[in-house]
Amino acid sequence: MSQLILPVIIIIPIVSSFILAFVKKTNVKLIRDIGLYTCLVVFFFSAILWVQFDSFVFKFQFLTKIILLNFLNVNFFIGVDGVSLLFIVLTTLIFPICILFSWNNINFFLKNTLYYFY
């Protein structure tokens, strides 16, 4: 499970963006709910990442290697060290806060604004 946390943190906002693409821009409540819940789920997974991180290991953790095109040797390889973990947690914490603070203030181009968050 710990190997899949980083790809899940990356994939959830992408899937949410595709879902937002099919929501009408007049349905403001659904757009806001999708944006907020997506950011909260991603923050939940980053909190799991924070809890499972071993600070006494001085190498990359949560390494994930996905082979995309084997015949061209194209791979997706991702991992986290201590500094990047802090940036991930801070970013995923700030996004829901920003959405909550702008909940009633952004009325125009709401879908575009949430696309920028992802």
C-alpha positions as CSV (number, residue, x, y, z in Angstrom):
1,M,0.0,0.0,0.0
2,S,2.8,2.4,0.8
3,Q,4.2,2.2,-2.7
4,L,0.9,3.4,-4.1
5,I,0.4,6.5,-2.0
6,L,2.4,8.8,-4.2
7,P,0.7,7.8,-7.5
8,V,-2.7,8.1,-5.7
9,I,-1.8,11.6,-4.6
10,I,-1.0,12.4,-8.3
11,I,-3.9,10.6,-9.9
12,I,-6.8,11.9,-7.7
13,P,-6.6,15.5,-8.8
14,I,-6.3,14.4,-12.5
15,V,-9.4,12.3,-12.2
16,S,-11.2,15.1,-10.4
17,S,-10.3,17.5,-13.2
18,F,-11.9,15.1,-15.7
19,I,-15.0,14.9,-13.6
20,L,-15.2,18.7,-13.4
21,A,-14.9,19.0,-17.1
22,F,-18.4,17.3,-17.4
23,V,-20.1,19.4,-14.8
24,K,-22.1,22.4,-16.0
25,K,-20.6,25.7,-14.8
26,T,-24.0,26.8,-13.5
27,N,-23.9,24.0,-10.9
28,V,-21.7,26.0,-8.5
29,K,-22.4,23.9,-5.4
30,L,-21.3,20.7,-7.0
31,I,-18.2,22.3,-8.5
32,R,-17.2,23.6,-5.0
33,D,-17.9,20.3,-3.4
34,I,-15.9,18.3,-5.8
35,G,-13.0,20.8,-5.4
36,L,-13.1,20.7,-1.7
37,Y,-13.5,17.0,-1.2
38,T,-10.8,16.3,-3.7
39,C,-8.3,18.5,-1.8
40,L,-9.3,16.9,1.5
41,V,-8.8,13.4,0.2
42,V,-5.4,14.3,-1.2
43,F,-4.5,15.9,2.1
44,F,-5.7,12.7,3.9
45,F,-3.3,10.7,1.8
46,S,-0.4,13.1,2.4
47,A,-1.1,12.8,6.1
48,I,-0.7,9.1,5.8
49,L,2.5,9.7,3.9
50,W,3.7,11.9,6.8
51,V,2.8,9.3,9.5
52,Q,4.5,6.4,7.6
53,F,7.6,8.4,6.8
54,D,10.7,7.1,8.6
55,S,12.9,10.1,9.4
56,F,15.9,8.0,10.4
57,V,16.3,6.6,6.9
58,F,18.4,8.9,4.8
59,K,17.3,7.9,1.3
60,F,14.2,8.1,-0.8
61,Q,11.1,6.4,0.5
62,F,7.8,5.4,-1.0
63,L,9.6,4.5,-4.2
64,T,7.3,3.6,-7.1
65,K,8.4,2.4,-10.4
66,I,5.9,1.9,-13.2
67,I,7.1,0.6,-16.6
68,L,5.3,2.6,-19.3
69,L,7.0,1.5,-22.5
70,N,9.3,-1.4,-21.9
71,F,10.7,-1.5,-25.5
72,L,11.7,2.1,-25.3
73,N,12.8,1.9,-21.7
74,V,10.3,4.6,-20.6
75,N,9.6,4.4,-16.8
76,F,7.7,6.4,-14.3
77,F,9.9,6.5,-11.1
78,I,8.9,8.6,-8.1
79,G,10.0,8.8,-4.5
80,V,10.0,11.2,-1.5
81,D,12.7,12.5,0.8
82,G,12.3,14.6,3.9
83,V,12.2,18.0,2.3
84,S,9.8,17.1,-0.5
85,L,7.6,15.4,2.1
86,L,7.2,18.8,3.8
87,F,6.3,20.5,0.6
88,I,3.7,17.9,-0.3
89,V,2.1,18.1,3.1
90,L,2.1,21.9,3.1
91,T,0.7,22.1,-0.4
92,T,-2.1,19.7,0.3
93,L,-2.9,21.6,3.5
94,I,-3.0,25.0,1.9
95,F,-5.3,24.0,-1.0
96,P,-8.4,23.1,1.1
97,I,-7.8,26.2,3.2
98,C,-7.7,28.4,0.1
99,I,-10.9,26.8,-1.3
100,L,-12.7,27.4,2.0
101,F,-11.6,31.0,2.3
102,S,-12.7,31.7,-1.3
103,W,-16.0,29.7,-0.9
104,N,-18.3,32.7,-1.4
105,N,-16.0,35.1,-3.0
106,I,-15.4,33.4,-6.4
107,N,-18.6,33.4,-8.5
108,F,-17.2,33.7,-12.0
109,F,-14.9,31.3,-13.7
110,L,-15.1,28.9,-10.7
111,K,-14.3,25.8,-12.8
112,N,-11.2,27.5,-14.2
113,T,-10.1,28.5,-10.7
114,L,-10.4,25.0,-9.4
115,Y,-8.4,23.7,-12.4
116,Y,-5.6,25.9,-11.3
117,F,-5.6,24.2,-7.9
118,Y,-5.0,20.9,-9.5
